[in-house]
Amino acid sequence: MVTGMPNTANTGQDEHERQGLPYQEPLRTWAGRGSGALCNLCGHVIKAQDIEYEIDVPPADSGRSLRFHFNCYRTWEAQRRDQG
C-alpha cells in the first residue's frame, strides 16, 4: 500500500501551469521506489515506500527531468493528453 500520498483530486490545470510543467511528449519514463525527491506537481517528498515516476522532457539536451508520485503522474499525464 502506498502511504503518505498527497491528495491530488484538487490539483487542476491552474496548479499545473503555475508549476511551469511542460506538456510535451516525454522522451523517456521510468518508475521505481521513491528517492526522497520533491514531486514536481504537488511539492511533497516522494518517500521510499511510494512509487516515483521520473520523466525526461524535451529538448533532449536540456537534461530536465520531472519526478512525480504515482497519482501526480497520472494527473500530469491526463492534463498533458488533454493539451495535445
C-alpha positions as MATLAB code, in Angstrom:
seq = 'MVTGMPNTANTGQDEHERQGLPYQEPLRTWAGRGSGALCNLCGHVIKAQDIEYEIDVPPADSGRSLRFHFNCYRTWEAQRRDQG';
ca = [
       0.000    0.000    0.000;
       1.260    3.453   -0.878;
       1.293    5.705    2.172;
       1.755    9.402    2.630;
       0.280   10.168   -0.774;
      -0.851   13.756   -1.237;
      -4.433   14.355   -2.288;
      -4.249   15.239   -5.975;
      -8.012   15.368   -6.522;
      -7.930   19.172   -6.404;
      -4.757   19.524   -8.480;
      -6.122   21.204  -11.588;
      -4.716   22.841  -14.663;
      -4.067   26.136  -12.833;
      -1.688   24.354  -10.439;
      -0.094   22.559  -13.379;
       0.561   25.817  -15.217;
       1.768   27.598  -12.080;
       4.425   24.923  -11.639;
       5.638   25.585  -15.207;
       5.395   21.905  -16.100;
       5.798   21.024  -19.777;
       3.068   19.366  -21.799;
       5.377   17.787  -24.407;
       5.557   14.060  -25.035;
       8.185   12.638  -22.656;
      11.405   11.303  -24.137;
      11.628    8.552  -21.502;
       9.677    7.462  -18.441;
      10.874    5.336  -15.543;
       9.102    4.151  -12.414;
      10.558    2.799   -9.213;
      10.858    3.366   -5.491;
      10.750    6.905   -4.210;
      14.124    8.604   -3.927;
      13.223   11.361   -1.466;
      12.974   13.930   -4.272;
      10.215   16.526   -4.314;
       7.266   15.854   -6.602;
       7.128   18.421   -9.387;
       3.333   18.581   -9.236;
       2.390   18.623   -5.543;
       5.724   19.600   -3.971;
       5.704   16.805   -1.371;
       8.589   14.393   -0.796;
       8.359   11.109   -2.715;
       9.109    8.638    0.074;
      10.863    5.287   -0.360;
       7.556    3.419    0.079;
       5.955    5.489   -2.716;
       6.154    4.825   -6.445;
       8.176    7.551   -8.161;
       7.898    8.370  -11.857;
      10.858   10.084  -13.482;
      10.204   11.746  -16.825;
      12.805   13.100  -19.266;
      11.338   16.009  -21.171;
      12.378   17.605  -24.477;
      14.562   19.031  -25.717;
      16.855   16.058  -25.274;
      19.877   18.209  -24.484;
      18.094   20.107  -21.682;
      18.815   17.417  -19.118;
      15.497   18.273  -17.468;
      13.719   15.546  -15.532;
      10.399   15.663  -13.749;
       9.569   13.494  -10.753;
       6.064   12.585   -9.628;
       4.154   10.438   -7.163;
       2.087    7.773   -8.947;
      -1.173    9.753   -8.625;
       0.537   13.017   -9.532;
       1.992   11.369  -12.646;
      -1.491   10.215  -13.641;
      -2.816   13.773  -13.180;
       0.051   15.272  -15.204;
      -0.336   12.665  -17.969;
      -4.105   13.270  -18.246;
      -3.581   17.029  -18.445;
      -0.776   16.573  -20.984;
      -3.020   14.438  -23.194;
      -5.856   16.967  -22.923;
      -3.458   19.652  -24.190;
      -2.367   17.503  -27.136;
];
